């Protein structure tokens, strides 16, 4: 028999025309960056988790990236670092990534998470801290 899991909406209540307020500041986000080495991805992951700017980080790779750079198409092997955080910490998280990233123009993208399993989201929110 499978365990039942509750699912919680992360977004604020916009249905009554009100501002989402504090709930919007607590929205869970997934932040991604790509690096040229597995070691670099591990360094970023460990840094942001140690600072509690991300509750966890996963490293995926190697992957193949195809992109325009300096007027030509490049194809390289990279590792993707996926971090779970919250909107209010994005500025600090981005700064930490930039400070230890080897790229001139690092990919740093934040994607809002609209729903998640309540035990996981509760755990995640309990692990995150403002380090400013």
Phi and psi in degrees as GROMACS dihedral restraints (atoms count N, CA, C in turn):
[ dihedral_restraints ]
;  ai    aj    ak    al  type     phi  dphi    fc
    3     4     5     6     1   -78.4    20    10
    4     5     6     7     1   144.5    20    10
    6     7     8     9     1   -71.3    20    10
    7     8     9    10     1   141.1    20    10
    9    10    11    12     1   -85.8    20    10
   10    11    12    13     1   142.6    20    10
   12    13    14    15     1  -123.6    20    10
   13    14    15    16     1   135.6    20    10
   15    16    17    18     1   -83.4    20    10
   16    17    18    19     1   150.8    20    10
   18    19    20    21     1  -117.4    20    10
   19    20    21    22     1   138.0    20    10
   21    22    23    24     1  -121.2    20    10
   22    23    24    25     1   136.9    20    10
   24    25    26    27     1   -75.5    20    10
   25    26    27    28     1   137.8    20    10
   27    28    29    30     1   -95.8    20    10
   28    29    30    31     1   -26.6    20    10
   30    31    32    33     1   -71.4    20    10
   31    32    33    34     1   156.1    20    10
   33    34    35    36     1   -72.4    20    10
   34    35    36    37     1   169.0    20    10
   36    37    38    39     1   -85.6    20    10
   37    38    39    40     1   107.6    20    10
   39    40    41    42     1  -104.1    20    10
   40    41    42    43     1    -2.4    20    10
   42    43    44    45     1   -67.2    20    10
   43    44    45    46     1   -22.9    20    10
   45    46    47    48     1  -104.5    20    10
   46    47    48    49     1    16.1    20    10
   48    49    50    51     1    75.7    20    10
   49    50    51    52     1     9.6    20    10
   51    52    53    54     1   -89.1    20    10
   52    53    54    55     1   159.3    20    10
   54    55    56    57     1   -69.0    20    10
   55    56    57    58     1   142.2    20    10
   57    58    59    60     1   -62.9    20    10
   58    59    60    61     1   -20.1    20    10
   60    61    62    63     1    60.5    20    10
   61    62    63    64     1  -139.2    20    10
   63    64    65    66     1   -60.0    20    10
   64    65    66    67     1   -37.1    20    10
   66    67    68    69     1   -57.8    20    10
   67    68    69    70     1   -37.2    20    10
   69    70    71    72     1   -63.9    20    10
   70    71    72    73     1   -34.0    20    10
   72    73    74    75     1   -69.8    20    10
   73    74    75    76     1   -19.3    20    10
   75    76    77    78     1  -101.0    20    10
   76    77    78    79     1     9.7    20    10
   78    79    80    81     1   -60.7    20    10
   79    80    81    82     1   136.6    20    10
   81    82    83    84     1   -78.4    20    10
   82    83    84    85     1   139.4    20    10
   84    85    86    87     1  -128.5    20    10
   85    86    87    88     1   155.9    20    10
   87    88    89    90     1  -115.1    20    10
   88    89    90    91     1   122.2    20    10
   90    91    92    93     1  -111.7    20    10
   91    92    93    94     1   133.8    20    10
   93    94    95    96     1  -121.1    20    10
   94    95    96    97     1   147.2    20    10
   96    97    98    99     1  -145.8    20    10
   97    98    99   100     1   153.7    20    10
   99   100   101   102     1  -117.7    20    10
  100   101   102   103     1   148.8    20    10
  102   103   104   105     1  -134.3    20    10
  103   104   105   106     1   167.1    20    10
  105   106   107   108     1   -87.8    20    10
  106   107   108   109     1   -12.2    20    10
  108   109   110   111     1  -139.3    20    10
  109   110   111   112     1   155.4    20    10
  111   112   113   114     1   -63.0    20    10
  112   113   114   115     1   -40.5    20    10
  114   115   116   117     1   -61.1    20    10
  115   116   117   118     1   -41.8    20    10
  117   118   119   120     1   -63.5    20    10
  118   119   120   121     1   -41.2    20    10
  120   121   122   123     1   -63.9    20    10
  121   122   123   124     1   -41.1    20    10
  123   124   125   126     1   -65.1    20    10
  124   125   126   127     1   -37.8    20    10
  126   127   128   129     1   -62.8    20    10
  127   128   129   130     1   -45.4    20    10
  129   130   131   132     1   -64.1    20    10
  130   131   132   133     1   -46.8    20    10
  132   133   134   135     1   -58.2    20    10
  133   134   135   136     1   -49.5    20    10
  135   136   137   138     1   -62.9    20    10
  136   137   138   139     1   -43.0    20    10
  138   139   140   141     1   -59.3    20    10
  139   140   141   142     1   -50.0    20    10
  141   142   143   144     1   -72.4    20    10
  142   143   144   145     1   -29.7    20    10
  144   145   146   147     1   -73.7    20    10
  145   146   147   148     1   -43.3    20    10
  147   148   149   150     1   -58.9    20    10
  148   149   150   151     1   -38.4    20    10
  150   151   152   153     1   -78.2    20    10
  151   152   153   154     1    -4.6    20    10
  153   154   155   156     1    61.7    20    10
  154   155   156   157     1    29.0    20    10
  156   157   158   159     1   -85.9    20    10
  157   158   159   160     1   -17.3    20    10
  159   160   161   162     1  -135.6    20    10
  160   161   162   163     1   138.6    20    10
  162   163   164   165     1   -75.7    20    10
  163   164   165   166     1   -30.5    20    10
  165   166   167   168     1  -157.9    20    10
  166   167   168   169     1   161.0    20    10
  168   169   170   171     1  -143.1    20    10
  169   170   171   172     1   137.5    20    10
  171   172   173   174     1  -117.7    20    10
  172   173   174   175     1   145.4    20    10
  174   175   176   177     1  -114.8    20    10
  175   176   177   178     1   126.3    20    10
  177   178   179   180     1  -119.2    20    10
  178   179   180   181     1   132.8    20    10
  180   181   182   183     1   153.6    20    10
  181   182   183   184     1   176.5    20    10
  183   184   185   186     1   -75.2    20    10
  184   185   186   187     1   151.5    20    10
  186   187   188   189     1  -121.1    20    10
  187   188   189   190     1   162.3    20    10
  189   190   191   192     1  -104.3    20    10
  190   191   192   193     1   126.9    20    10
  192   193   194   195     1  -111.6    20    10
  193   194   195   196     1   136.6    20    10
  195   196   197   198     1  -123.6    20    10
  196   197   198   199     1   125.8    20    10
  198   199   200   201     1  -160.1    20    10
  199   200   201   202     1   161.7    20    10
  201   202   203   204     1   -83.3    20    10
  202   203   204   205     1   134.0    20    10
  204   205   206   207     1  -149.5    20    10
  205   206   207   208     1   122.7    20    10
  207   208   209   210     1    51.1    20    10
  208   209   210   211     1    47.3    20    10
  210   211   212   213     1    83.7    20    10
  211   212   213   214     1     2.8    20    10
  213   214   215   216     1  -141.0    20    10
  214   215   216   217     1   160.7    20    10
  216   217   218   219     1   -83.3    20    10
  217   218   219   220     1   128.3    20    10
  219   220   221   222     1  -110.1    20    10
  220   221   222   223     1   152.3    20    10
  222   223   224   225     1  -135.5    20    10
  223   224   225   226     1   118.0    20    10
  225   226   227   228     1  -136.4    20    10
  226   227   228   229     1   163.4    20    10
  228   229   230   231     1   -92.6    20    10
  229   230   231   232     1   130.6    20    10
  231   232   233   234     1  -138.3    20    10
  232   233   234   235     1   170.2    20    10
  234   235   236   237     1  -121.6    20    10
  235   236   237   238     1   137.0    20    10
  237   238   239   240     1  -100.4    20    10
  238   239   240   241     1   129.1    20    10
  240   241   242   243     1  -108.8    20    10
  241   242   243   244     1   120.3    20    10
  243   244   245   246     1  -112.9    20    10
  244   245   246   247     1   119.2    20    10
  246   247   248   249     1  -117.7    20    10
  247   248   249   250     1   141.2    20    10
  249   250   251   252     1  -104.5    20    10
  250   251   252   253     1   127.4    20    10
  252   253   254   255     1  -150.0    20    10
  253   254   255   256     1  -158.5    20    10
  255   256   257   258     1  -136.3    20    10
  256   257   258   259     1   155.4    20    10
  258   259   260   261     1   -51.5    20    10
  259   260   261   262     1   -44.3    20    10
  261   262   263   264     1   -62.6    20    10
  262   263   264   265     1   -21.7    20    10
  264   265   266   267     1   -95.5    20    10
  265   266   267   268     1    -1.7    20    10
  267   268   269   270     1   -57.9    20    10
  268   269   270   271     1   -43.2    20    10
  270   271   272   273     1   -58.6    20    10
  271   272   273   274     1   -45.8    20    10
  273   274   275   276     1   -67.6    20    10
  274   275   276   277     1   -39.6    20    10
  276   277   278   279     1   -63.4    20    10
  277   278   279   280     1   -46.7    20    10
  279   280   281   282     1   -60.1    20    10
  280   281   282   283     1   -43.9    20    10
  282   283   284   285     1   -61.4    20    10
  283   284   285   286     1   -43.6    20    10
  285   286   287   288     1   -63.0    20    10
  286   287   288   289     1   -41.1    20    10
  288   289   290   291     1   -63.7    20    10
  289   290   291   292     1   -48.3    20    10
  291   292   293   294     1   -60.3    20    10
  292   293   294   295     1   -41.1    20    10
  294   295   296   297     1   -63.4    20    10
  295   296   297   298     1   -28.0    20    10
  297   298   299   300     1  -114.4    20    10
  298   299   300   301     1     4.0    20    10
  300   301   302   303     1   -82.1    20    10
  301   302   303   304     1   143.6    20    10
  303   304   305   306     1   -86.7    20    10
  304   305   306   307     1   -14.0    20    10
  306   307   308   309     1   -82.6    20    10
  307   308   309   310     1   148.6    20    10
  309   310   311   312     1   -66.4    20    10
  310   311   312   313     1   -39.1    20    10
  312   313   314   315     1  -129.1    20    10
  313   314   315   316     1    81.6    20    10
  315   316   317   318     1   -73.2    20    10
  316   317   318   319     1   142.7    20    10
  318   319   320   321     1   -72.3    20    10
  319   320   321   322     1   121.6    20    10
  321   322   323   324     1  -138.4    20    10
  322   323   324   325     1   103.9    20    10
  324   325   326   327     1  -121.5    20    10
  325   326   327   328     1   137.7    20    10
  327   328   329   330     1  -112.7    20    10
  328   329   330   331     1   129.5    20    10
  330   331   332   333     1  -119.7    20    10
  331   332   333   334     1   125.9    20    10
  333   334   335   336     1   -69.0    20    10
  334   335   336   337     1   145.0    20    10
  336   337   338   339     1  -103.6    20    10
  337   338   339   340     1   119.5    20    10
  339   340   341   342     1   -85.7    20    10
  340   341   342   343     1   -28.6    20    10
  342   343   344   345     1  -148.1    20    10
  343   344   345   346     1   157.0    20    10
  345   346   347   348     1  -163.8    20    10
  346   347   348   349     1   162.7    20    10
  348   349   350   351     1   -67.3    20    10
  349   350   351   352     1   127.2    20    10
  351   352   353   354     1   -54.6    20    10
  352   353   354   355     1   -44.8    20    10
  354   355   356   357     1   -57.8    20    10
  355   356   357   358     1   -38.1    20    10
  357   358   359   360     1   -70.9    20    10
  358   359   360   361     1   -46.9    20    10
  360   361   362   363     1   -65.2    20    10
  361   362   363   364     1   -36.3    20    10
  363   364   365   366     1   -63.1    20    10
  364   365   366   367     1   -45.9    20    10
  366   367   368   369     1   -59.4    20    10
  367   368   369   370     1   -48.0    20    10
  369   370   371   372     1   -58.6    20    10
  370   371   372   373     1   -50.2    20    10
  372   373   374   375     1   -61.1    20    10
  373   374   375   376     1   -32.6    20    10
  375   376   377   378     1   -72.4    20    10
  376   377   378   379     1   -19.9    20    10
  378   379   380   381     1   -93.3    20    10
  379   380   381   382     1   -17.1    20    10
  381   382   383   384     1   -86.3    20    10
  382   383   384   385     1   143.5    20    10
  384   385   386   387     1  -140.3    20    10
  385   386   387   388     1   146.1    20    10
  387   388   389   390     1   -78.6    20    10
  388   389   390   391     1   120.1    20    10
  390   391   392   393     1  -103.0    20    10
  391   392   393   394     1    14.4    20    10
